[in-house]
């Protein structure tokens, strides 16, 4: 009963984080859709016109987006980690939150790179002030990159580790709070190695495209949970991305 209560509490907290992140994204999308453009904040088109607050707002948007899209796929690993902690008579709550925070830290760091990419794309006029794609060649290139990466050995290796929570925990287990944090970083690095190219697709479909966010989130969850050989899933998704990108190039 204690184990069930601990895992339920951890799951509830993670779900609150996820719903809060998606709530913020829906709020931002509503603001962009219905607020008059004259009163709306938009990223400057000129790179030299960006101020610190512009970088902060774009970074915060990406950080929330990464949390909303990636935390759902990490739930099986987080609960497996908490279960092992409980079996070892360790504090599952504290260690699980450290594990999850470290996992998120990897994606928050990646959000910095996405912020800098967006800054440059606005300067090159590849993104509109509403953060929509204005360059079909860029969109095609991103999709072809994401599709090609699906066939890479690194993608398959990272996905295999993400699909097997108990295998990861057995191979990477480290005791104590520092160990929990280090394991979270390792799991986050595996997920980043698996999904970074898919996150770039948001630049192709529109940075604040809620449908695009939802579909990529479902794709990431499916890749990690469908009980099929990871290489088969990667290649199938890769063919879809390559076909889509090629269509944009020739159309």
Secondary structure, 3 states (H helix, E strand, C coil): CHHHHHHHHHHHHHHHHHHHHHHHHHHHHHHHHHCCHHHCCCCCCCHHHCCHHHHHHHHHHHHHHHHHHHHHHHHHHHHHHHHHHHHCCCCHHHHHHHHHHHHHHHHHHHHHHHHHHHHHHHHCCCECCCCCECCHHHHHHHHHHHHHHCCCHHHHHHHHHHHCHHHHHHHHCCCHHHHHHHHHHHHHHHHHHHHHHHHHHHHHHCCCCHHHHHHHHHHHHHHHHCCCCHHHHHHHHHHHHHHHHHHHHHC
